[in-house]
Structure formats: structure tokens, C-alpha cells
Amino acid sequence: MSLVHDFDEVVNRRGTDSKKYSVYPEDVIPMWIADSDFKAPQPVVDALVARMQQGVYGYTPISERLKKAGAGWQKKRFGWDVNPEWVEFVPGVITGLICAVRALSQPGDNIVIQSPCYPPFSDLSDHNGRHLLRNKLVLTGDHYEIDFEDFEEKCKDPRTKLFILCNPQNPTGHVFTKEELTKLGNICMKYHVIVLADEIHQDLVSSGHKHIPFASICEEFEQNSVSFMNPSKTFNVPGFRTAAFIAANPVLKNAVHDIVVNNKQIGENICGTIAFCTAYEACDYYADQLAVYIEKNRALVEETLKDVKGIKAIHADGTYFVWLDCRGLNMSQDELNKFFVETVKLGFNSGKTFGPDGDGFLRMNIACPKSTVEQALDRIVKALA
């Protein structure tokens, strides 16, 4: 019998050490940081409870099960035939990216990202002495497109060593097509730029679209990239700090591995490994149902806001975010942030934290029950009436 998850269930998360619910007053609905308000899949909960009841929580060895679970998910969900030996634990995607940046570039080297971008991409570059180059995504109508001419200009700089690909893209929700990925990959190959592929939102893709792992496109791309995966977004287990990187090229893998070890990031988390493996081995049903639920929430947001003056929901094909263009409200970013928190009583991510190309925007997290989304939309509509 197939399992069914109740995504409509409202869970009270206050008083549970939730970062999401610790920033804003209780009358503000928090819809910012990238964790969901859904319970994790029941098989994950059951596996964790059973292990915790054993009562001894000693150090763990390297988990071969984790390697197989990560490889198996890539094969059955995306058709990428991953050797489990290519898979290695890291405490998080950003931790893994930092290790890869340190392993595969030097201070003063360039890293290309696509902007607006997830704030830690900028931070990891700045904090490690690298120079960030922003390939600005172009907003055309209700979606974003890649400026390939600008991308190539940035890659051809001899100091450019790495490109951080975020697919599906955070915060815009753009899901890259095979043609786009191929063009990006060929440019990187041409100028000897290694691709670091953050694919943490890979399961959250709307119908009619498909996530394509960058490294799965061809052997050349597979050998010129390091990919990152984490069940945290799909299955709501980010607090366990358990992710993995995948590298088919032994030179790249060993280089990243050495930095992981040298920075004492190699020890696996008991609960994290259990959650990672159980989710990827037994919870396809949850990922499928979540994608459908998020798509319905997104459609509700877009339909409700289409006639609201001054604010526009940019259509996305992936992630559980809605990127809100609020430039029509004619407010500065600070005024916009204050207005939504103090008047609308909604806590969103400030667009400016995603770089200069996010100025005038807000990021809305819709990974919550439909009733919460409805309540948030009602507040927006009334405040902007």
C-alpha cells in the first residue's frame, strides 16, 4: 500500500528551537529561511525513533549505506548512473562548496555565479579570498534567461577557475534545460573552468519540467564537475546537517576529500545518516506528493497576486520559493522590508541579500500548508488594496 503524507497538517513549531520561528514576533508569519513547515516522512521518523531507543550514541564509521543511497537516488530519479564510490559525506552543501572552493582554486581566483543568487555563494567567496563575478540573469517578462555572452566573457578571464551552478536556481526558481546546461558546460570546458553544481532543490520541479543533473549530460561534464545533494529541502531534515558531494573525477574528488578531512568535517551524524538513507531509499512517495503540493501553492500565489498593483510573482518552474517583484510599490528595500513585517505581518527574505540584482524583490517560502499561504495572501491583498 502506497503511503500518503498530509501536507495540510498545521504543526506548531514555536518553542522547538526553530530558527525560522525565532526571528519575528508571533503575529508575523515567517516565510523566509529554506526549511518547510511539513513533518518529515513517517519512515524517516520511525527509523530515527527506533535508533534513538537503542540508547548508545557513539562515533560512527564512514557509511557505505549513505554512498549507495545517494547514488541510488540519482539513478532512479534522474537516470544518472553514479558509482557509490563517487559519493562522500559533507555536513552541508555550503560546507561542501567551501571545501571545493579551497581545494580547486587559490586566493585571488575568480568564481562565477549567476545573480540574483543564494547569499552564501557570495559569502563563501568573500570569506575565502576569492573574487566573485556575477553573471546577471535577465528578467524577460515573467521568467529569467541566461546572458551567455556575459557568461563567456567572465569565464575567459584566465583567473576564473570555478563556476557555481545552482539548479534549480535559488531564488528565481529557474530550472535549466539540457540545452542551457550544455551551452554553459561547453563554455566552461573551453576555458578550463570547473563546475560546482548545487542541486539541492533537484526534487522540487513543476510538471512539464525536468531536473537534469549537470554531470549526467556527458562524460566530459562528469569529469569536470563536483555535484552536491542533500535531502534537507525535499524531506525537511536540514537540522541533521548531512549532505553529500559526488565527483567522478578522482583528482577532483581526492582534492575536495583532503580539505574535508583537514577541516575535521568528515565525521558523520548518527541521525543525519539515518535520515539521509531512509529518505532516499523509502520516501519517493513523499517527494512526488510534495512537488505536486508546492505546484498548487505556487499557482495559488500567482493567481491571487496577478491583479494586485505594485507586486508581481515571477513564475518559477522549481524550488519552493516565489520571487516577488515589488519594484512597482516604489519603496526602497529597507522600506519594503519594514512594510511587510510591520504592516503586512509577513517575514520574507530581503531581495537585496541575494545581491544587487535582487534590489526591490522579496523571496517567499511556500513550503507550508495551503491554509498558511492563503492567510499570507489575504494579508498582502488587504494591505495593498
C-alpha positions in Angstrom: 0.0 0.0 0.0 1.4 3.4 -1.0 1.9 6.0 1.7 0.2 9.4 1.7 1.5 12.4 3.5 -0.8 15.1 5.0 0.8 18.3 3.8 -2.3 20.2 5.0 -1.4 19.4 8.7 -0.5 22.6 10.6 2.4 21.9 13.0 3.1 24.3 15.8 6.9 24.9 15.6 7.2 27.7 18.2 9.2 26.6 21.2 11.0 23.9 19.3 14.4 25.6 18.7 13.3 26.6 15.2 15.4 29.3 13.6 12.6 30.1 11.2 10.2 30.9 14.1 12.8 32.7 16.3 13.3 35.9 14.3 9.9 37.6 14.0 7.2 38.4 16.6 4.4 35.9 17.0 2.0 37.9 14.9 4.3 37.7 11.9 4.1 34.6 9.7 7.7 33.5 8.9 8.1 32.6 5.3 11.8 33.2 4.8 14.5 30.6 5.5 14.6 27.5 3.4 13.0 24.9 5.6 9.4 23.7 5.3 6.6 23.5 7.8 5.9 19.9 6.9 6.7 16.9 9.0 9.4 14.6 7.6 8.2 11.4 6.0 6.9 8.8 8.5 9.5 6.2 7.5 12.3 8.7 8.5 10.6 9.4 11.8 10.2 5.7 12.6 13.8 4.9 11.7 15.1 7.7 13.9 12.9 6.8 16.9 14.0 3.1 16.6 17.7 4.1 16.5 17.4 6.5 19.4 15.7 3.9 21.6 18.9 1.8 21.5 20.4 4.4 23.8 24.1 4.4 22.8 25.2 7.2 20.5 28.9 6.7 19.9 31.1 7.8 17.0 30.2 6.5 13.5 32.3 5.0 10.7 32.1 6.0 7.1 28.7 4.9 5.9 28.7 2.8 2.8 24.9 2.8 3.0 24.9 6.6 2.6 27.0 6.3 -0.5 24.7 3.7 -2.0 21.5 5.7 -1.0 22.8 8.9 -2.7 23.9 7.1 -5.8 20.6 5.1 -6.0 18.5 8.3 -5.8 20.4 9.8 -8.7 19.8 6.7 -10.8 16.2 6.1 -10.1 15.0 9.7 -10.1 17.2 11.3 -12.8 18.8 8.4 -14.7 22.3 9.4 -13.7 24.4 6.2 -13.2 26.5 7.1 -10.2 29.2 4.8 -8.8 28.7 4.8 -5.0 32.4 5.4 -4.6 32.0 8.8 -6.1 29.7 9.8 -3.2 31.1 11.3 0.0 29.5 12.8 3.1 29.8 16.5 3.9 27.9 18.3 6.7 26.0 20.5 4.3 26.1 21.7 0.7 27.6 25.1 1.6 30.3 23.3 3.7 31.0 21.1 0.8 31.2 24.1 -1.6 33.6 25.9 0.7 35.8 22.8 0.8 35.6 22.5 -3.0 36.5 26.2 -3.4 39.5 25.8 -1.2 40.6 22.6 -2.9 40.2 23.7 -6.5 41.1 27.4 -6.5 43.5 29.8 -4.9 43.0 33.2 -3.2 42.6 35.8 -5.8 41.0 33.5 -8.3 37.6 34.3 -9.8 34.4 32.4 -9.1 31.4 32.9 -11.4 27.9 32.8 -10.0 24.5 33.7 -11.6 22.7 36.6 -10.0 20.4 37.1 -8.1 22.0 34.3 -6.1 21.8 32.4 -2.8 23.6 34.7 -0.3 26.1 32.1 1.0 27.6 31.8 -2.5 28.8 35.4 -2.2 29.9 34.9 1.4 32.0 31.8 0.7 33.8 33.6 -2.0 34.5 36.8 0.1 35.4 34.8 3.2 38.0 32.7 1.3 39.7 35.5 -0.6 38.2 34.7 -4.0 36.9 37.3 -6.4 33.2 37.0 -7.3 32.0 37.6 -10.8 28.2 37.9 -11.2 26.6 36.7 -14.5 23.4 38.6 -14.2 20.3 36.6 -15.1 18.0 38.6 -17.4 14.3 39.1 -16.3 12.3 38.8 -19.5 8.5 39.0 -19.0 7.7 36.6 -16.2 10.9 34.5 -16.3 14.7 34.7 -16.2 17.1 33.9 -19.1 20.9 33.5 -19.2 23.2 36.1 -20.7 25.6 33.6 -22.4 27.7 36.4 -23.9 28.4 37.8 -20.5 28.9 34.4 -19.0 31.6 33.6 -21.6 33.3 36.9 -21.0 33.6 36.1 -17.3 34.8 32.6 -18.0 37.5 33.6 -20.4 39.4 35.6 -17.8 42.4 33.4 -17.0 41.9 34.0 -13.3 38.4 32.4 -13.5 38.7 28.8 -12.1 35.2 27.9 -10.9 31.5 28.3 -11.8 28.9 27.6 -9.1 25.7 26.4 -10.8 22.6 26.4 -8.8 19.9 24.3 -10.4 17.0 24.7 -9.8 18.1 28.3 -9.3 17.7 30.0 -5.9 15.9 32.4 -5.7 14.4 32.7 -9.2 13.2 29.1 -9.4 14.5 28.7 -12.9 15.0 25.1 -14.0 17.8 24.9 -16.5 17.1 23.0 -19.8 19.5 20.5 -21.2 20.3 23.0 -24.0 21.2 25.7 -21.4 23.3 23.3 -19.3 25.1 22.1 -22.4 25.9 25.6 -23.5 27.1 26.6 -20.0 29.2 23.4 -19.8 30.8 23.8 -23.2 31.9 27.3 -22.3 33.4 26.1 -19.0 35.2 23.3 -20.9 36.6 25.8 -23.4 38.1 27.9 -20.7 39.1 25.2 -18.2 36.5 26.3 -15.6 35.4 23.6 -13.1 31.7 23.4 -12.4 30.4 23.1 -8.8 26.8 22.1 -9.2 24.5 22.8 -6.2 21.4 20.7 -7.0 19.8 20.7 -3.5 16.4 21.6 -5.0 16.5 18.8 -7.6 13.3 17.1 -6.5 11.2 20.3 -6.4 10.4 20.7 -10.1 6.9 21.5 -11.5 5.1 19.3 -14.0 6.2 19.8 -17.6 9.8 20.4 -16.5 12.7 18.0 -15.6 15.7 18.3 -13.4 18.8 17.2 -15.3 22.0 16.7 -13.2 24.7 18.7 -14.9 27.2 15.8 -14.7 24.8 13.4 -16.3 24.8 15.2 -19.7 28.1 13.7 -20.9 31.3 12.2 -19.7 33.3 15.4 -20.2 30.9 17.3 -17.9 31.0 14.5 -15.4 34.8 14.7 -15.3 34.8 18.5 -15.0 32.4 18.9 -12.1 31.6 18.3 -8.5 27.9 17.9 -7.6 26.1 18.4 -4.3 22.9 16.8 -3.0 21.1 16.9 0.3 17.6 15.6 1.4 17.1 18.6 3.6 14.9 20.6 1.3 12.7 17.8 0.0 12.2 15.9 3.2 12.6 18.8 5.8 15.7 17.4 7.6 18.1 20.3 7.5 18.8 20.2 11.2 20.7 17.0 10.8 23.5 18.6 8.7 24.0 15.7 6.4 24.7 16.1 2.7 27.0 14.6 0.0 29.2 15.6 -2.8 29.6 13.5 -6.0 32.8 13.5 -8.0 33.5 11.0 -10.8 36.9 12.5 -11.5 39.3 11.0 -8.8 41.6 14.1 -9.0 38.7 16.4 -8.1 37.3 14.0 -5.5 40.6 13.5 -3.7 41.3 17.2 -3.7 37.9 18.0 -2.1 38.2 15.0 0.3 41.6 16.2 1.6 40.1 19.6 2.5 37.1 18.0 4.2 39.4 15.8 6.3 41.8 18.6 7.1 39.0 20.8 8.4 37.6 17.9 10.5 34.3 17.8 8.6 34.4 14.1 7.9 32.5 12.7 11.0 29.0 11.6 10.1 26.0 12.4 12.3 24.0 9.3 13.5 20.6 10.8 12.9 21.7 12.6 9.8 22.9 9.4 8.1 19.7 7.6 9.1 17.5 10.4 7.7 19.6 10.7 4.5 19.4 7.0 3.8 15.8 6.3 4.8 14.6 9.3 2.8 16.4 8.3 -0.4 15.6 4.6 0.0 12.0 4.6 1.0 10.4 8.0 0.5 9.8 8.5 -3.2 6.1 8.9 -2.5 6.8 12.0 -0.3 9.0 13.7 -2.9 6.3 13.1 -5.6 3.5 14.4 -3.4 5.4 17.4 -2.2 6.2 18.5 -5.7 2.5 18.5 -6.6 1.6 20.3 -3.4 4.1 23.0 -3.9 3.0 23.5 -7.5 -0.6 24.1 -6.3 0.6 26.6 -3.7 2.6 28.4 -6.4 -0.4 28.5 -8.7 -2.5 30.0 -5.9 0.1 32.7 -5.2 0.4 33.6 -8.9 -3.4 33.7 -9.5 -4.0 35.8 -6.4 -1.3 38.4 -7.0 -1.8 38.8 -10.7 -4.2 41.7 -10.2 -2.5 43.2 -7.2 -0.9 46.5 -8.1 2.7 47.0 -7.4 3.7 43.4 -6.8 4.4 40.6 -9.3 5.1 36.9 -8.7 7.9 35.8 -11.1 6.9 32.4 -12.5 9.2 29.6 -11.3 9.5 26.0 -12.5 11.3 24.7 -9.4 12.2 25.2 -5.7 9.6 26.1 -3.1 10.1 29.8 -3.4 8.2 32.6 -5.0 10.4 35.5 -6.2 8.3 38.7 -5.7 9.0 41.7 -7.8 7.9 44.6 -5.6 9.6 47.4 -7.5 6.1 48.7 -8.5 5.5 49.7 -4.9 8.2 52.4 -5.2 9.8 51.6 -1.9 13.4 51.3 -1.0 14.5 47.8 0.1 14.6 48.9 3.7 11.1 50.4 3.4 9.8 47.3 1.7 11.2 45.0 4.4 9.7 47.2 7.1 6.3 47.5 5.4 5.9 43.7 5.1 7.0 42.9 8.6 5.2 45.8 10.5 2.2 46.3 8.3 1.5 43.1 6.3 2.9 40.9 9.2 4.8 38.6 6.9 8.5 37.7 7.2 10.1 37.3 3.8 13.8 37.3 2.7 15.0 40.7 1.6 15.8 40.6 -2.1 19.0 42.7 -1.6 20.6 39.8 0.4 20.7 38.0 -3.0 22.9 40.7 -4.4 22.4 44.0 -6.2 20.1 42.3 -8.8 17.7 41.5 -6.0 17.0 45.1 -5.0 13.3 45.7 -4.9 12.4 42.0 -4.6 11.4 39.6 -1.8 11.6 35.8 -1.5 8.6 34.0 -0.2 8.8 30.4 1.1 5.6 28.5 0.2 6.6 25.1 1.7 3.8 25.3 4.2 0.2 24.2 4.4 -2.2 25.8 1.9 -4.0 27.5 4.8 -0.8 29.4 5.7 -0.4 30.5 2.1 -4.0 31.7 2.0 -3.6 33.6 5.2 -0.4 35.3 3.8 -2.1 36.2 0.5 -5.1 37.6 2.4 -2.8 39.9 4.3 -1.0 41.1 1.2 -4.2 41.8 -0.7 -5.7 43.7 2.2 -2.5 45.7 2.8 -2.2 46.7 -0.8 -5.9 47.3 -1.6 
